[in-house]
Amino acid sequence: MSVLHEIMQQTASEMRASLAKTRAALTHNLSTGEALEESFRKFLRRHLPASIGVTKGQIIDSKGGKSRQIDAIVYDASRTPILFSSEEDGQQVVPNEGVLAVFEIKATINRSDMQSVVDHMQSVKSLDKSAYYSPNSIIEYTTNLYGKELAVPPTLYFLFSYESGELGPIADELRSLQSNLPLESRIDCACVLDRGMLLNATSTGVTGTPEPGSNLAAYPSENSLLMFYLLFSRYLLQFRFNAIAIQKYIPANFSF
């Protein structure tokens, strides 16, 4: 057994224990949800490099767009200016250009929750991501996702739940709700700690993002956390952005 496998097995056990402890200690659903969200954010902070920040709050773009409240925003901490930070509750406002991915965190999900998840996802995926300085280098990076070569890494959207109903009906509902959306506007993948993954299956295997010809499917696994970590970290550790032109967040008609 690999060291990483053992670490993720132990981490998954700690998460299950945290769920049980939180439910025993807290009776209010909102308080329980907040405690479980912080538990998952701690997992991200412990297993991602210090150069990748993890926070909660909202994402905004330079065109005036704003996401809904986000449970976990993962961003390039070394190059992203934080536009607002609350010392009282840890809420932050992050420009979309520095965001790598977001995670929606749930105690439990069922088929009936998928419409809300898709709506939440669209509030993130619809944001503009163009406020960068033009590269002045002979080296340019592109990102190959969703069957396209993209000049800017997209903001990925992941779903994590501690528990769920049967994975098959959840996958069916999510696949139906997203059928008319372009690949880049869909949820990338989902992890349910006690059951497995919702992944994009192709003829050659599974991927962490929708790709041409892929089909969202349930993938039961006893090692869902390990699989999830390997999939999302594959992207987060490779994404590269140009420098953010924060002045583009000021309206063109603004006068000093």
Buried (B, 14 or more C-beta within 10 A) or exposed (E): EEEEEEBBBEBBEEBBEBBEEBBEEBEEEEEBBBBBBBBBBBBBBEBBEEEBBBBBBBBBBBEEBEBEEBBBBBBBBEBBEBBEEEEEEEBBBBBBBBBBBBBBBBBBBBBEBBEEBBEBBBBBBEBBBEBBEEEEEEEEBEBEBBEBEEBBBBBBBBBBBBBBBEBEBBBBBBBEBBEEBEBBBBBBBBBBBBBBBBBBBBEEEBBBBBBEEBEBBBBEBEBBBBBBBEBBBEBBEEBEBBEBBBEBBEEEEEEE
